[in-house]
Amino acid sequence: MATLININGQIMPPDQAFISVFDHGLLFGDSVYEVFTTYKGKLFAENEHLTRLKASAKAISLKIPFTDEYLLEEMQKTFDAAENSESYARMVITRGKGEIHISPLSCNSPTMILYVKEAEKYPEEYYSKGIAIALVSTKRNLKDSLNPGIKTGNYLNSVLAIIEAEKLGAYDGLMLNSDGFVSECTTSNFYLVKNGGVKTANPGCGILVGITRKMLIEVARENGIAVQECKISPEEIPAVDELFITSTTKGVMPVTMCDGKKIGDGKPGPVSIKLRSLYQKKLDKIVNNK
Ligand SMILES: Cc1ncc(COP(=O)(O)O)c(C=O)c1O
């Protein structure tokens, strides 16, 4: 198992990987990023991640001077050098080096940083028993200030929420938006199940529109499970049958406690279990066709 860093095409061990202290990614969180993982050793949804990376960059007026082919080649080269059985890759594009001034005008050359390591394996009991989340008081960023739909390197909103959640003894924090509706967890999209149907916040509620979310909604609908993208009131949560979250690294993860109270019978429910299995089958199909 190896961790390797690729900075602008140079692969190196972590203790040799440095960027300028004048990089605006560090000074102002002025960067965008994506997280990729392999499944059974193969990348999946890489084009969707690159499309979102470019959309995020466009939304912050950051011109990425690298082609998709170059970025994918660098990722593959780094995977090959690291030789992990299942790879995690975090691709960051920062505004680059500039003056200590908020304006990006002095930054002429974005920095590409790729972190490659063995993919995190979550404890099996997170899936067999479910995790605990807590509703936190930190609100999700306003859509018209720092739109949660843009995956930037400024994740302080989620950092504040996870600090709160961990103090409450929960694994993750669920944030409401400024209108009081449910948005998402710190690094995952959030879903509830009631009477066999699934509900998740719509993009208008201020969420990162997850790539796993999109795939999950597709497999659910293809298999006759209704999914509503809508406004969700936190008052609905105590009466739901099931909760779960999704992300690229976690897949579909059941949530069996919220705010210290059991959800349903306190065990992962049938819809979450079925959706996890359908999602994995979809990944199998994607990677078997590669
Ligand atoms: C805030 C937030 N929401 C949702 C997600 C899930 O997105 P994806 O399924 O594309 O990994 C992430 C992933 O990092 C995230 O940071």
The ligand as an SDF file (V2000), in Angstrom:
LIG
                    3D

 16 16  0  0  0  0  0  0  0  0999 V2000
  -20.9550   18.0210    0.5670 C   0  0  0  0  0  0  0  0  0  0  0  0
  -20.9940   16.7540   -0.2140 C   0  0  0  0  0  0  0  0  0  0  0  0
  -22.1840   16.2600   -0.5790 N   0  0  0  0  0  0  0  0  0  0  0  0
  -22.2780   15.1110   -1.2750 C   0  0  0  0  0  0  0  0  0  0  0  0
  -21.1590   14.3870   -1.6250 C   0  0  0  0  0  0  0  0  0  0  0  0
  -21.2820   13.1130   -2.4040 C   0  0  0  0  0  0  0  0  0  0  0  0
  -20.8700   13.3040   -3.7340 O   0  0  0  0  0  0  0  0  0  0  0  0
  -20.3710   12.1020   -4.6310 P   0  0  0  0  0  0  0  0  0  0  0  0
  -21.4600   11.0910   -4.6360 O   0  0  0  0  0  0  0  0  0  0  0  0
  -20.1900   12.7180   -5.9810 O   0  0  0  0  0  0  0  0  0  0  0  0
  -19.1220   11.5790   -4.0350 O   0  0  0  0  0  0  0  0  0  0  0  0
  -19.8940   14.8740   -1.2750 C   0  0  0  0  0  0  0  0  0  0  0  0
  -18.6900   14.1400   -1.6610 C   0  0  0  0  0  0  0  0  0  0  0  0
  -17.5980   14.4520   -1.2880 O   0  0  0  0  0  0  0  0  0  0  0  0
  -19.8010   16.0980   -0.5680 C   0  0  0  0  0  0  0  0  0  0  0  0
  -18.6200   16.5890   -0.1990 O   0  0  0  0  0  0  0  0  0  0  0  0
  1  2  1  0
  2  3  1  0
  2 15  2  0
  3  4  2  0
  4  5  1  0
  5  6  1  0
  5 12  2  0
  6  7  1  0
  7  8  1  0
  8  9  2  0
  8 10  1  0
  8 11  1  0
 12 13  1  0
 12 15  1  0
 13 14  2  0
 15 16  1  0
M  END
$$$$
